[in-house]
Structure formats: structure tokens, C-alpha cells
């Protein structure tokens, strides 16, 4: 493995640990949702980048990039929908 691939994978692992710590520390559902969405965005990006760096412009690298986009966009939409649901439930219950 090249140094760049190792660095990208190390950053992905570090971001996963950071998101896990955020899930443990935060008690608010919206803050926890933010930590979970941070994980899907950053770790997936760095893993896909590491694969793309090791196999640039190959079929494997392009499929990885496409898979990341296919998982990233619905993940963002789902996170937004969950956040709206939590927010509207709080408003209906008058919870701060």
C-alpha cells in the first residue's frame, strides 16, 4: 500500500472513532443524528478515495466512486427526513 492510501484509511478510522465518541457523548437526538451523518459522509468518502488512489480510472475505482455517491445522496436525504421528524415531534410535544 502506498502512503497516501494508508493515510486516507487512517483518517477514515479516525473519523469513525470520532463519530462513535459523538454518539456516546451527545444525549440530544439531533446531535446524535449529526454524529451518525458525519460518519456516513466522512468515512465513506475517505475509503472511496483510498480505493480510487490505489486504482485510478479503473473499473474498480469508478464503481467505488459511483457506489459512494449512490449511498451518500440517499443517506443525506434520510438524515434530513429524520431530523425534520424529530423537530416536528418536539414542536408538537413542546419539548425543548
N, CA and C atoms as an extended XYZ file, in Angstrom:
288
Properties=species:S:1:pos:R:3:atomname:S:1:resname:S:1:resid:I:1 pbc="F F F"
N         0.838       -1.189        0.000 N   UNK     1
C         0.000        0.000        0.000 CA  UNK     1
C         0.876        1.244        0.000 C   UNK     1
N         0.389        2.236       -0.654 N   UNK     2
C         1.137        3.485       -0.664 CA  UNK     2
C         0.838        4.285        0.596 C   UNK     2
N         1.664        5.257        0.821 N   UNK     3
C         1.493        6.109        1.999 CA  UNK     3
C         0.185        6.885        1.935 C   UNK     3
N        -0.212        7.319        0.752 N   UNK     4
C        -1.464        8.076        0.609 CA  UNK     4
C        -2.671        7.212        0.956 C   UNK     4
N        -2.668        5.953        0.510 N   UNK     5
C        -3.777        5.048        0.819 CA  UNK     5
C        -3.841        4.780        2.310 C   UNK     5
N        -2.691        4.554        2.923 N   UNK     6
C        -2.659        4.320        4.367 CA  UNK     6
C        -3.150        5.532        5.136 C   UNK     6
N        -2.764        6.722        4.684 N   UNK     7
C        -3.204        7.943        5.358 CA  UNK     7
C        -4.714        8.130        5.220 C   UNK     7
N        -5.263        7.876        4.033 N   UNK     8
C        -6.703        8.017        3.835 CA  UNK     8
C        -7.486        7.018        4.678 C   UNK     8
N        -6.998        5.788        4.766 N   UNK     9
C        -7.676        4.791        5.595 CA  UNK     9
C        -7.555        5.123        7.080 C   UNK     9
N        -6.410        5.680        7.483 N   UNK    10
C        -6.252        6.096        8.881 CA  UNK    10
C        -7.214        7.233        9.219 C   UNK    10
N        -7.396        8.157        8.291 N   UNK    11
C        -8.344        9.251        8.514 CA  UNK    11
C        -9.770        8.714        8.593 C   UNK    11
N       -10.087        7.703        7.776 N   UNK    12
C       -11.413        7.094        7.827 CA  UNK    12
C       -11.665        6.437        9.178 C   UNK    12
N       -10.677        5.733        9.695 N   UNK    13
C       -10.818        5.092       11.009 CA  UNK    13
C       -10.931        6.149       12.105 C   UNK    13
N       -10.129        7.189       12.013 N   UNK    14
C       -10.198        8.274       12.998 CA  UNK    14
C       -11.567        8.951       12.976 C   UNK    14
N       -12.121        9.174       11.803 N   UNK    15
C       -13.442        9.799       11.728 CA  UNK    15
C       -14.520        8.873       12.275 C   UNK    15
N       -14.353        7.562       12.095 N   UNK    16
C       -15.309        6.613       12.667 CA  UNK    16
C       -15.265        6.640       14.187 C   UNK    16
N       -14.071        6.698       14.749 N   UNK    17
C       -13.947        6.787       16.204 CA  UNK    17
C       -14.506        8.109       16.735 C   UNK    17
N       -14.273        9.175       15.995 N   UNK    18
C       -14.799       10.479       16.397 CA  UNK    18
C       -16.327       10.470       16.382 C   UNK    18
N       -16.922        9.881       15.363 N   UNK    19
C       -18.378        9.790       15.294 CA  UNK    19
C       -18.923        8.896       16.408 C   UNK    19
N       -18.232        7.808       16.707 N   UNK    20
C       -18.670        6.934       17.799 CA  UNK    20
C       -18.617        7.662       19.133 C   UNK    20
N       -17.578        8.450       19.342 N   UNK    21
C       -17.498        9.243       20.568 CA  UNK    21
C       -18.627       10.265       20.626 C   UNK    21
N       -18.951       10.843       19.486 N   UNK    22
C       -20.065       11.789       19.446 CA  UNK    22
C       -21.386       11.125       19.772 C   UNK    22
N       -21.578        9.891       19.330 N   UNK    23
C       -22.806        9.172       19.649 CA  UNK    23
C       -22.903        8.867       21.139 C   UNK    23
N       -21.772        8.579       21.760 N   UNK    24
C       -21.775        8.263       23.190 CA  UNK    24
C       -21.960        9.526       24.035 C   UNK    24
N       -21.293       10.598       23.664 N   UNK    25
C       -21.295       11.821       24.478 CA  UNK    25
C       -22.607       12.589       24.342 C   UNK    25
N       -23.122       12.701       23.143 N   UNK    26
C       -24.326       13.515       22.917 CA  UNK    26
C       -25.568       12.788       23.390 C   UNK    26
N       -26.409       13.513       24.085 N   UNK    27
C       -27.667       12.938       24.572 CA  UNK    27
C       -28.857       13.389       23.743 C   UNK    27
N       -28.719       14.490       23.031 N   UNK    28
C       -29.799       15.030       22.217 CA  UNK    28
C       -29.933       14.201       20.935 C   UNK    28
N       -31.145       13.836       20.538 N   UNK    29
C       -31.309       13.027       19.323 CA  UNK    29
C       -30.784       13.708       18.058 C   UNK    29
N       -30.939       15.016       17.949 N   UNK    30
C       -30.435       15.709       16.763 CA  UNK    30
C       -28.912       15.725       16.732 C   UNK    30
N       -28.279       15.849       17.883 N   UNK    31
C       -26.822       15.808       17.942 CA  UNK    31
C       -26.310       14.411       17.592 C   UNK    31
N       -27.014       13.392       18.044 N   UNK    32
C       -26.637       12.023       17.692 CA  UNK    32
C       -26.817       11.759       16.205 C   UNK    32
N       -27.893       12.299       15.655 N   UNK    33
C       -28.121       12.168       14.227 CA  UNK    33
C       -27.015       12.866       13.440 C   UNK    33
N       -26.563       13.989       13.940 N   UNK    34
C       -25.464       14.704       13.300 CA  UNK    34
C       -24.189       13.853       13.324 C   UNK    34
N       -23.917       13.197       14.445 N   UNK    35
C       -22.738       12.334       14.533 CA  UNK    35
C       -22.825       11.159       13.566 C   UNK    35
N       -24.004       10.572       13.450 N   UNK    36
C       -24.170        9.439       12.540 CA  UNK    36
C       -24.029        9.872       11.078 C   UNK    36
N       -24.569       11.032       10.748 N   UNK    37
C       -24.448       11.505        9.366 CA  UNK    37
C       -23.013       11.911        9.055 C   UNK    37
N       -22.300       12.406       10.053 N   UNK    38
C       -20.877       12.723        9.885 CA  UNK    38
C       -20.105       11.457        9.511 C   UNK    38
N       -20.440       10.360       10.160 N   UNK    39
C       -19.758        9.098        9.874 CA  UNK    39
C       -20.009        8.636        8.444 C   UNK    39
N       -21.242        8.683        8.001 N   UNK    40
C       -21.536        8.204        6.649 CA  UNK    40
C       -20.881        9.077        5.592 C   UNK    40
N       -20.759       10.361        5.870 N   UNK    41
C       -20.160       11.261        4.882 CA  UNK    41
C       -18.643       11.133        4.847 C   UNK    41
N       -18.007       11.190        6.005 N   UNK    42
C       -16.543       11.259        6.011 CA  UNK    42
C       -15.879        9.904        5.807 C   UNK    42
N       -16.291        8.902        6.547 N   UNK    43
C       -15.617        7.609        6.445 CA  UNK    43
C       -15.799        7.011        5.053 C   UNK    43
N       -17.005        7.097        4.523 N   UNK    44
C       -17.236        6.588        3.173 CA  UNK    44
C       -16.423        7.320        2.132 C   UNK    44
N       -16.308        8.631        2.295 N   UNK    45
C       -15.524        9.414        1.350 CA  UNK    45
C       -14.056        9.019        1.384 C   UNK    45
N       -13.495        8.864        2.581 N   UNK    46
C       -12.073        8.541        2.685 CA  UNK    46
C       -11.768        7.117        2.229 C   UNK    46
N       -12.652        6.187        2.481 N   UNK    47
C       -12.441        4.820        1.994 CA  UNK    47
C       -12.542        4.786        0.467 C   UNK    47
N       -13.545        5.472       -0.077 N   UNK    48
C       -13.666        5.522       -1.537 CA  UNK    48
C       -12.471        6.238       -2.160 C   UNK    48
N       -11.981        7.271       -1.498 N   UNK    49
C       -10.802        7.977       -2.011 CA  UNK    49
C        -9.565        7.087       -1.988 C   UNK    49
N        -9.422        6.291       -0.933 N   UNK    50
C        -8.280        5.390       -0.846 CA  UNK    50
C        -8.320        4.349       -1.965 C   UNK    50
N        -9.495        3.837       -2.256 N   UNK    51
C        -9.617        2.870       -3.350 CA  UNK    51
C        -9.334        3.540       -4.680 C   UNK    51
N        -9.828        4.755       -4.849 N   UNK    52
C        -9.611        5.469       -6.101 CA  UNK    52
C        -8.141        5.833       -6.283 C   UNK    52
N        -7.438        6.136       -5.184 N   UNK    53
C        -5.999        6.447       -5.275 CA  UNK    53
C        -5.209        5.194       -5.654 C   UNK    53
N        -5.609        4.055       -5.117 N   UNK    54
C        -4.857        2.830       -5.421 CA  UNK    54
C        -5.149        2.308       -6.829 C   UNK    54
N        -6.374        2.501       -7.327 N   UNK    55
C        -6.747        2.056       -8.676 CA  UNK    55
C        -7.421        3.192       -9.438 C   UNK    55
N        -6.666        4.197       -9.861 N   UNK    56
C        -7.310        5.338      -10.531 CA  UNK    56
C        -7.802        4.976      -11.928 C   UNK    56
N        -8.962        5.469      -12.242 N   UNK    57
C        -9.577        5.308      -13.558 CA  UNK    57
C        -9.675        3.862      -14.029 C   UNK    57
N        -9.756        2.953      -13.083 N   UNK    58
C       -10.026        1.562      -13.437 CA  UNK    58
C       -11.514        1.302      -13.198 C   UNK    58
N       -11.967        0.174      -13.657 N   UNK    59
C       -13.369       -0.161      -13.458 CA  UNK    59
C       -13.685       -0.264      -11.966 C   UNK    59
N       -12.761       -0.809      -11.197 N   UNK    60
C       -12.943       -0.956       -9.752 CA  UNK    60
C       -13.048        0.408       -9.069 C   UNK    60
N       -12.162        1.332       -9.439 N   UNK    61
C       -12.183        2.661       -8.839 CA  UNK    61
C       -13.428        3.444       -9.202 C   UNK    61
N       -13.863        3.347      -10.440 N   UNK    62
C       -15.072        4.061      -10.863 CA  UNK    62
C       -16.329        3.476      -10.222 C   UNK    62
N       -16.378        2.163      -10.073 N   UNK    63
C       -17.521        1.545       -9.394 CA  UNK    63
C       -17.565        1.962       -7.926 C   UNK    63
N       -16.409        2.089       -7.311 N   UNK    64
C       -16.365        2.523       -5.917 CA  UNK    64
C       -16.884        3.944       -5.775 C   UNK    64
N       -16.463        4.824       -6.667 N   UNK    65
C       -16.947        6.197       -6.632 CA  UNK    65
C       -18.442        6.292       -6.844 C   UNK    65
N       -18.950        5.518       -7.778 N   UNK    66
C       -20.383        5.502       -8.044 CA  UNK    66
C       -21.152        4.934       -6.854 C   UNK    66
N       -20.620        3.885       -6.248 N   UNK    67
C       -21.268        3.304       -5.073 CA  UNK    67
C       -21.307        4.300       -3.923 C   UNK    67
N       -20.227        5.053       -3.736 N   UNK    68
C       -20.216        6.073       -2.686 CA  UNK    68
C       -21.305        7.105       -2.937 C   UNK    68
N       -21.435        7.574       -4.166 N   UNK    69
C       -22.463        8.571       -4.470 CA  UNK    69
C       -23.866        8.010       -4.291 C   UNK    69
N       -24.063        6.759       -4.687 N   UNK    70
C       -25.376        6.137       -4.553 CA  UNK    70
C       -25.748        5.976       -3.077 C   UNK    70
N       -24.783        5.737       -2.218 N   UNK    71
C       -25.060        5.609       -0.787 CA  UNK    71
C       -25.090        6.958       -0.080 C   UNK    71
N       -24.310        7.928       -0.553 N   UNK    72
C       -24.197        9.220        0.118 CA  UNK    72
C       -25.459       10.061       -0.054 C   UNK    72
N       -25.980       10.136       -1.256 N   UNK    73
C       -27.136       11.002       -1.516 CA  UNK    73
C       -28.380       10.522       -0.764 C   UNK    73
N       -28.772        9.249       -0.845 N   UNK    74
C       -29.938        8.836       -0.050 CA  UNK    74
C       -29.688        8.930        1.455 C   UNK    74
N       -28.446        8.770        1.878 N   UNK    75
C       -28.137        8.916        3.300 CA  UNK    75
C       -28.382       10.329        3.778 C   UNK    75
N       -28.027       11.304        2.964 N   UNK    76
C       -28.267       12.702        3.326 CA  UNK    76
C       -29.760       13.003        3.349 C   UNK    76
N       -30.493       12.467        2.396 N   UNK    77
C       -31.939       12.685        2.353 CA  UNK    77
C       -32.607       12.034        3.560 C   UNK    77
N       -32.183       10.826        3.911 N   UNK    78
C       -32.739       10.134        5.067 CA  UNK    78
C       -32.423       10.874        6.361 C   UNK    78
N       -31.205       11.375        6.485 N   UNK    79
C       -30.834       12.138        7.670 CA  UNK    79
C       -31.681       13.392        7.791 C   UNK    79
N       -31.905       14.074        6.675 N   UNK    80
C       -32.735       15.273        6.688 CA  UNK    80
C       -34.169       14.940        7.102 C   UNK    80
N       -34.710       13.852        6.577 N   UNK    81
C       -36.076       13.452        6.918 CA  UNK    81
C       -36.189       13.091        8.398 C   UNK    81
N       -35.200       12.385        8.921 N   UNK    82
C       -35.222       12.033       10.344 CA  UNK    82
C       -35.118       13.281       11.222 C   UNK    82
N       -34.271       14.220       10.824 N   UNK    83
C       -34.150       15.467       11.580 CA  UNK    83
C       -35.448       16.255       11.591 C   UNK    83
N       -36.117       16.315       10.448 N   UNK    84
C       -37.410       17.013       10.387 CA  UNK    84
C       -38.440       16.314       11.265 C   UNK    84
N       -38.419       14.981       11.283 N   UNK    85
C       -39.379       14.234       12.104 CA  UNK    85
C       -39.141       14.493       13.587 C   UNK    85
N       -37.885       14.495       13.999 N   UNK    86
C       -37.573       14.778       15.406 CA  UNK    86
C       -37.984       16.201       15.757 C   UNK    86
N       -37.693       17.140       14.876 N   UNK    87
C       -38.025       18.542       15.136 CA  UNK    87
C       -39.544       18.751       15.208 C   UNK    87
N       -40.292       18.161       14.290 N   UNK    88
C       -41.746       18.338       14.318 CA  UNK    88
C       -42.367       17.644       15.523 C   UNK    88
N       -41.788       16.529       15.933 N   UNK    89
C       -42.301       15.856       17.136 CA  UNK    89
C       -42.037       16.701       18.370 C   UNK    89
N       -40.884       17.333       18.435 N   UNK    90
C       -40.590       18.214       19.561 CA  UNK    90
C       -41.564       19.391       19.606 C   UNK    90
N       -41.848       19.969       18.431 N   UNK    91
C       -42.782       21.096       18.396 CA  UNK    91
C       -44.180       20.680       18.817 C   UNK    91
N       -44.608       19.492       18.425 N   UNK    92
C       -45.947       19.056       18.781 CA  UNK    92
C       -46.055       18.701       20.267 C   UNK    92
N       -44.946       18.319       20.889 N   UNK    93
C       -44.948       17.963       22.309 CA  UNK    93
C       -44.465       19.103       23.191 C   UNK    93
N       -44.034       20.211       22.584 N   UNK    94
C       -43.461       21.345       23.317 CA  UNK    94
C       -42.274       20.941       24.183 C   UNK    94
N       -41.396       20.133       23.605 N   UNK    95
C       -40.176       19.704       24.288 CA  UNK    95
C       -39.044       20.585       23.824 C   UNK    95
N       -38.223       21.111       24.743 N   UNK    96
C       -37.109       21.986       24.321 CA  UNK    96
C       -36.008       21.223       23.626 C   UNK    96
